[in-house]
Amino acid sequence: MEEFTFQIRRVAGRRRLSITVRPDGSFWVSTNKTLSQKKIRSFLLEQMNWVRSSSETMEALRAQNPRKRFQSGEIYPYLGNTYELVIEKGNPMRLQVQDGKMIFTSPVSEEKMSEEQRLYYQQKFQETYKKVAKKLLTNRLEFWSEIMGLETMGLSFRMQKSVWGSCSSKNKISLNMKLIVAPLEVLDYVVIHELAHIRHKNHSPSFWELVETHTDHRHMAAKWLRDNVYLADFLGSKSDLHPS
């Protein structure tokens, strides 16, 4: 169908068709196990304007976030702000944010780094980001859990491609470490969203009412997460986009 590639994912009991566009430009169609190819094709034809628009959006977002090479002068996001990376020689190895700069201290000066060493310190840089993310996400979950009066049965961290957070049937919450690049109100929205699923295992009006009791950033946050799908690429995986 035109120049687009579609993969079909069939799930037992699924009631509605949906499309997801992945960072590689492919589109995944989720449906039940019995819907005919003819009806799927008809649905795709109806959604073609969205498909074209989403493909163009993905390309534009990708272009805005070129691959990082871990060099002084590159710009990195952190909690909704951006900072210029400065790599300095010194011990111990650490990462600090001050005066609009993100300062990474390395035992080897940047000028003398081999390509292998640069990749090694880049990995350490990423690991530091993730440690900060785990600590902050844990604190925000504890904060909002107390405010909302909802207790989790566990917290895990992931670097997922398409999910910012999730809540299992056993009330175990998972949060994406990529949220460390988002503004605090966006990060908090995801935490509030997943905590609300402890009470409501759906997206019913009662669920959204609970969410909006604790944040008025719902729509802004959802838009930010869509518009900044590639912003945290330097930490690893990428997110998918979904039709509204």
Order of alpha helices (4+ residues) and beta strands (2+ residues): beta-beta-beta-alpha-alpha-beta-beta-beta-beta-alpha-beta-beta-beta-alpha-alpha-alpha
